[in-house]
Amino acid sequence: MPDAATSASRDADVDLLDELCRELAAAADAVGEAARYASGLALGGRLPAAALTRGGHRRVGWRTLLRTLTDPAGLGWGPRGRGVARAGRLAGMLAGRESLAISVAVCGLRVRIRAASAARPELLRDPGAAAVLRAAEEGRQAQAARLFRGIMRVRGAEHAFSLLAPAFADVLAWKALTDVNPFNDHGGWQVATGRAVPAEPLLGLGAAFWAFCDRGSGLPADDSVRAPRSAGRARGPAAALRPWAPHPHVRPHAHPHRPASLRGHATALRSHAVRLRATTAAPAWRGPRSEALRAEVETLAGRCATAATGLALAAAQLGDERY
């Protein structure tokens, strides 16, 4: 009976983690799209020109939009996109400014790593895998990535991938999103959100890395390893690594609905804030190990709601349906 109870508890915990993984991935994608849309308006050409030349409500709305894009209690440092927005984002990265979109994505990656260890307790019996998962759970993503690469060097790439799939992609994506290198963010974002977007040249997790991973003859014939990631005829360890392949904890959304106005993005962010809070409202999240995670998700949900309020206020001040 105790074994059965423990098994049921573990299964319930995995189910809760899976649900939270999906909600965090969807919320990160929505926050990123809202920030991109707001950046296009606030840092583009049309709205700033109108605000500076005509003044009035357009200037007030523009200032509100700029404040929303840089509010530490909301979007954090939110510029995303091209031109001035891209320059602003790079400047924020160099200055160590935090972005809500990245924070939500990273939280989702951490939860996915925790879900992997909960679903496969045998990983903790392997010293190398246990060290990687422990470092990831404690927030030491750079060390987790180094430990994983150490397993590859000592025991071979195929062993490392088959042992830790799919958690190793989450570890690498987490490091990509939090390091100071802007050229690997694209691949990290794909892994974190399930967004099926072709990588731009020289971006992603590194072409040389994927080429190295593809040198093997293939993963072991183990459905538990191959099914979540591989793409049918694909061969070699990289078949399980490609960030645009389905993730067991994320529903791929190649063509998600994208609101076409500030009000639409505000509504979407409010909806995600409500769903994140509802996901961690179950009594099972009140345990000592889960309380810190529940509090973190609650904080992220509150920031989504704050960002939604700022976008809605800017839309009301601009008073133009085109925005």
JONORVEN-V910003 format. One record per helix or strand of 3 or more residues. SS is the DSSP state (a for helix, b for strand). FROM is the first residue (numbers start at 0). TO is the last residue. If there is no record, write none. Layout:
SS:FROM:TO / SS:FROM:TO
//
This chain:
a:1:41 / a:45:53 / a:55:68 / a:83:93 / a:99:118 / a:120:124 / a:126:136 / a:140:154 / a:156:163 / a:166:177 / a:181:192 / a:206:212 / a:222:225 / a:236:239 / a:261:278 / a:282:285 / a:287:317
//
